[in-house]
Amino acid sequence: MSIPNFNLPQYETLLYSLSSGTCIFFGAGVSKLAGYKLWNELRDGVIDFFWTNRTAISEDKRKTLDYSFCEYFKKHEDVIEAFNFLYALDKPLFIKGIKSIFCDDEQKSNNEIYAYLNRLNNWNNFFVTTNIDRSYQQFIGVPDELVTINPNLGNSPKLLNYIHGRVDKEDTWIFTRAQYNKGYIIDDASCMKFLINIFDNYNVLFVGYGLREDDIKRALSLTKKRKTHYWLEESSRNREDYLKIRKTTMKENYNTHLIPYYIDEEGHEVLLKVIDALYKAVNNKTEGLR
């Protein structure tokens, strides 16, 4: 079935936590449905931006950036390393490129996924995101007083928390390895401290987030209380074996339970129906508690 049955006993803790107040952690899979680029697509967009604006780069560095190199570079699997290279090649152009790409995507974006996600916003729950776009904040009209942005994440979460920065504040971004190190490894690492606190004290529902970043999995592993977390992840005929492996490792290592939903019949947009089904199950649970 495409849509999980959230009324099953195995989701009791999830429904209770969402009704009483917990963390909803959303990533690039959500912003992709709104019209923004995935991580590798953003890499390709920045490379294209550098190529189009190559005359802005100093002549000695520009020699590296010929057409063949750019086409090869789009196949480079380590996206963070690609961002490192471009950031070092020309930092101002990198910043300009990121802002230009997000501005273009914002003009073409739609808010349907945010309307569904916001059904889980009962003002008890709060949201954490690795995305840097402002679409959800703008859609629900959240003032900055109810927002935290890296590195000023603080000890207590607010309604919306941008752990990898926000697009309009380039000093808050996390794209390069040095920026990841500052957020997750170096003493007083803001993201690591913030996430350990969240994972220690709340059940977390991951939505549109693949849980592949080692830094965030490390935060999960460093918790002491071993709260139960849930991970909504798309599945298909070609991903079933992959998810069998990840289901086991995520449960054993991080107490994070896979909730698969299937996209073969309706595509990625089935996530909207999944969130709607979850919302209805939470409502039914809330009614039953009254």
C-alpha positions as CSV (number, residue, x, y, z in Angstrom):
1,M,0.0,0.0,0.0
2,S,1.2,3.5,-0.8
3,I,-0.1,5.0,2.5
4,P,1.0,3.6,5.9
5,N,-1.9,2.7,8.3
6,F,-1.0,5.1,11.1
7,N,-3.8,3.6,13.3
8,L,-1.7,0.4,13.9
9,P,-0.4,-0.1,17.4
10,Q,3.2,0.4,16.2
11,Y,2.5,4.1,15.7
12,E,1.0,4.7,19.1
13,T,4.0,6.6,20.4
14,L,4.3,8.7,17.2
15,L,0.7,9.8,17.4
16,Y,0.8,10.6,21.1
17,S,4.0,12.6,20.7
18,L,2.6,14.6,17.7
19,S,-0.6,15.4,19.6
20,S,1.2,16.5,22.8
21,G,4.2,18.2,21.2
22,T,7.4,17.0,19.5
23,C,9.9,17.7,16.7
24,I,9.2,17.4,13.0
25,F,12.5,17.4,11.1
26,F,12.1,18.1,7.4
27,G,14.7,18.1,4.6
28,A,15.3,18.4,0.9
29,G,12.5,16.0,-0.1
30,V,10.0,18.5,1.2
31,S,11.5,21.6,-0.5
32,K,11.9,19.5,-3.8
33,L,8.1,19.1,-3.9
34,A,7.9,22.9,-3.4
35,G,10.1,23.4,-6.5
36,Y,13.6,23.7,-5.0
37,K,16.7,21.7,-6.0
38,L,18.0,18.6,-4.4
39,W,21.6,18.7,-3.1
40,N,23.2,17.3,-6.3
41,E,20.9,19.5,-8.5
42,L,22.1,22.6,-6.5
43,R,25.7,21.5,-7.1
44,D,25.0,21.4,-10.9
45,G,23.3,24.8,-10.7
46,V,26.2,26.4,-9.0
47,I,28.6,24.9,-11.6
48,D,26.5,26.3,-14.4
49,F,26.4,29.7,-12.6
50,F,30.2,29.7,-12.4
51,W,30.5,28.8,-16.1
52,T,28.1,31.5,-17.2
53,N,29.9,34.1,-15.0
54,R,33.4,32.9,-15.5
55,T,34.7,36.3,-16.6
56,A,34.2,37.5,-13.0
57,I,36.8,35.0,-11.8
58,S,40.5,36.0,-11.8
59,E,42.3,35.0,-15.0
60,D,44.7,32.5,-13.3
61,K,41.8,30.6,-11.6
62,R,39.6,30.8,-14.7
63,K,41.9,28.5,-16.6
64,T,40.7,25.6,-14.4
65,L,37.1,26.1,-15.3
66,D,36.9,25.1,-18.9
67,Y,33.7,23.5,-20.3
68,S,35.0,20.0,-20.2
69,F,35.9,20.4,-16.5
70,C,32.5,21.7,-15.7
71,E,30.8,18.8,-17.4
72,Y,33.0,16.3,-15.5
73,F,32.5,18.2,-12.2
74,K,28.8,17.6,-12.3
75,K,29.5,13.9,-12.0
76,H,31.6,14.4,-8.8
77,E,29.9,12.3,-6.2
78,D,31.1,14.2,-3.1
79,V,28.8,17.2,-3.2
80,I,30.4,18.9,-0.2
81,E,33.8,18.6,-1.8
82,A,32.4,20.2,-4.9
83,F,31.1,23.1,-2.9
84,N,34.5,23.3,-1.2
85,F,36.2,23.7,-4.5
86,L,33.8,26.4,-5.8
87,Y,33.8,28.3,-2.5
88,A,37.7,28.4,-2.6
89,L,37.7,29.3,-6.3
90,D,35.6,32.4,-5.8
91,K,33.7,32.9,-2.5
92,P,31.7,36.0,-3.6
93,L,30.6,34.3,-6.8
94,F,29.6,31.2,-4.8
95,I,27.4,33.2,-2.5
96,K,25.9,35.1,-5.4
97,G,25.2,31.9,-7.2
98,I,23.5,30.2,-4.3
99,K,21.3,33.3,-3.7
100,S,20.5,33.6,-7.4
101,I,19.5,29.9,-7.7
102,F,17.3,30.1,-4.6
103,C,15.7,33.3,-5.8
104,D,14.8,31.8,-9.2
105,D,13.4,28.7,-7.5
106,E,11.4,30.8,-5.0
107,Q,9.7,32.6,-7.9
108,K,8.5,29.3,-9.4
109,S,7.8,27.5,-6.1
110,N,4.4,26.3,-4.9
111,N,3.2,25.9,-1.3
112,E,1.1,22.8,-1.5
113,I,3.5,20.6,0.4
114,Y,3.8,23.3,3.1
115,A,0.0,23.4,3.4
116,Y,0.0,19.7,4.1
117,L,3.0,19.9,6.4
118,N,1.4,22.7,8.4
119,R,-1.5,20.4,9.3
120,L,0.9,19.0,11.8
121,N,1.5,22.5,13.3
122,N,-0.7,22.4,16.4
123,W,1.5,24.9,18.1
124,N,2.7,22.1,20.4
125,N,5.0,20.7,17.7
126,F,8.1,22.5,16.4
127,F,10.0,22.2,13.2
128,V,13.7,21.7,12.4
129,T,15.1,21.9,8.9
130,T,18.3,21.5,7.0
131,N,16.8,23.5,4.1
132,I,17.9,27.1,3.7
133,D,14.9,28.4,1.7
134,R,12.3,30.6,3.5
135,S,9.2,29.1,1.9
136,Y,7.7,27.4,4.9
137,Q,8.3,30.4,7.1
138,Q,6.8,32.7,4.6
139,F,3.8,30.4,4.0
140,I,2.8,30.2,7.6
141,G,3.8,33.8,8.4
142,V,6.2,33.0,11.2
143,P,8.0,36.2,12.5
144,D,11.7,35.9,13.2
145,E,11.0,36.1,16.9
146,L,9.7,32.5,16.6
147,V,12.7,31.4,14.5
148,T,16.3,30.3,15.3
149,I,19.1,30.2,12.7
150,N,22.5,28.6,12.9
151,P,24.7,29.4,14.8
152,N,22.3,31.1,17.3
153,L,20.2,28.0,17.9
154,G,20.1,28.2,21.7
155,N,19.1,25.6,24.3
156,S,15.4,25.6,23.6
157,P,13.8,25.1,20.1
158,K,11.5,27.7,18.7
159,L,8.7,27.0,16.3
160,L,11.0,26.9,13.3
161,N,14.8,26.2,13.5
162,Y,17.2,26.5,10.5
163,I,20.1,24.3,11.6
164,H,22.1,24.8,8.3
165,G,21.3,28.5,7.9
166,R,18.9,30.6,5.9
167,V,19.4,31.8,2.4
168,D,19.3,35.5,3.2
169,K,22.1,35.2,5.8
170,E,25.2,33.7,4.1
171,D,27.2,33.8,7.3
172,T,24.8,31.1,8.7
173,W,25.2,28.6,5.8
174,I,26.5,25.1,6.0
175,F,27.8,23.9,2.6
176,T,31.5,23.4,2.9
177,R,33.4,20.9,5.1
178,A,34.8,23.7,7.2
179,Q,31.3,25.0,7.8
180,Y,30.2,21.4,8.7
181,N,33.1,21.1,11.1
182,K,32.2,24.4,12.8
183,G,28.6,23.3,13.2
184,Y,29.2,19.7,14.3
185,I,32.8,19.0,15.4
186,I,34.7,22.0,16.7
187,D,34.3,22.9,20.4
188,D,31.0,24.5,21.1
189,A,29.6,23.2,17.8
190,S,26.2,24.8,17.6
191,C,24.3,22.3,15.5
192,M,25.6,19.3,17.4
193,K,24.7,20.7,20.8
194,F,21.3,21.7,19.6
195,L,20.5,18.4,17.9
196,I,21.7,16.2,20.8
197,N,19.4,18.2,23.1
198,I,16.5,17.7,20.7
199,F,17.1,13.9,20.2
200,D,17.5,13.4,23.9
201,N,14.2,15.1,24.9
202,Y,11.8,14.6,22.0
203,N,10.5,11.9,19.7
204,V,11.5,13.1,16.2
205,L,9.6,12.5,12.9
206,F,11.9,12.9,9.9
207,V,10.0,13.9,6.7
208,G,11.6,14.3,3.3
209,Y,15.0,13.7,4.8
210,G,17.2,10.7,3.9
211,L,19.2,10.5,7.1
212,R,22.4,10.0,5.2
213,E,24.5,12.8,6.7
214,D,27.1,11.4,9.1
215,D,27.1,14.5,11.3
216,I,23.4,14.2,12.1
217,K,23.6,10.4,12.6
218,R,26.5,11.1,15.0
219,A,24.2,13.5,17.0
220,L,21.6,10.6,17.2
221,S,24.3,8.2,18.5
222,L,25.5,10.6,21.2
223,T,22.2,10.9,23.0
224,K,21.8,9.3,26.4
225,K,18.0,8.7,26.6
226,R,17.5,6.7,23.4
227,K,14.1,8.2,22.5
228,T,12.1,6.6,19.8
229,H,12.3,8.4,16.4
230,Y,10.4,7.8,13.1
231,W,11.6,8.2,9.6
232,L,9.2,8.6,6.7
233,E,11.0,7.5,3.6
234,E,9.8,6.8,0.0
235,S,10.1,3.3,-1.3
236,S,9.7,1.7,-4.7
237,R,10.3,-1.7,-6.3
238,N,14.0,-0.8,-7.0
239,R,14.7,0.4,-3.4
240,E,13.3,-2.4,-1.3
241,D,16.6,-4.2,-0.7
242,Y,18.3,-0.9,0.1
243,L,15.7,0.0,2.6
244,K,15.8,-3.4,4.3
245,I,19.4,-2.8,5.1
246,R,18.9,0.8,6.2
247,K,15.8,-0.1,8.3
248,T,17.9,-2.5,10.3
249,T,20.9,-0.3,10.8
250,M,18.8,2.8,11.7
251,K,16.7,0.9,14.2
252,E,19.7,-0.9,15.9
253,N,22.1,2.1,15.9
254,Y,19.8,5.1,16.4
255,N,16.4,3.7,17.5
256,T,14.9,5.3,14.4
257,H,12.1,3.4,12.9
258,L,11.4,3.3,9.1
259,I,7.9,4.2,7.9
260,P,8.0,3.4,4.1
261,Y,5.5,4.8,1.7
262,Y,5.4,3.6,-1.9
263,I,5.7,5.9,-4.9
264,D,5.4,3.5,-7.9
265,E,1.8,4.3,-8.5
266,E,1.6,8.0,-7.8
267,G,5.1,9.4,-7.7
268,H,6.8,11.6,-5.1
269,E,3.6,13.6,-4.6
270,V,2.1,10.7,-2.6
271,L,3.9,12.2,0.4
272,L,1.1,14.8,0.5
273,K,-1.4,11.9,1.1
274,V,0.9,10.3,3.7
275,I,1.0,13.5,5.7
276,D,-2.7,13.9,5.4
277,A,-3.3,10.4,6.7
278,L,-0.9,11.0,9.6
279,Y,-2.8,14.3,10.4
280,K,-6.1,12.5,10.5
281,A,-4.7,9.7,12.7
282,V,-3.3,12.3,15.1
283,N,-6.7,14.0,15.2
284,N,-8.5,10.8,15.9
285,K,-6.0,10.0,18.7
286,T,-6.6,13.5,20.1
287,E,-10.4,13.1,20.0
288,G,-10.0,9.8,21.8
289,L,-8.1,11.4,24.7
290,R,-10.7,14.1,25.3
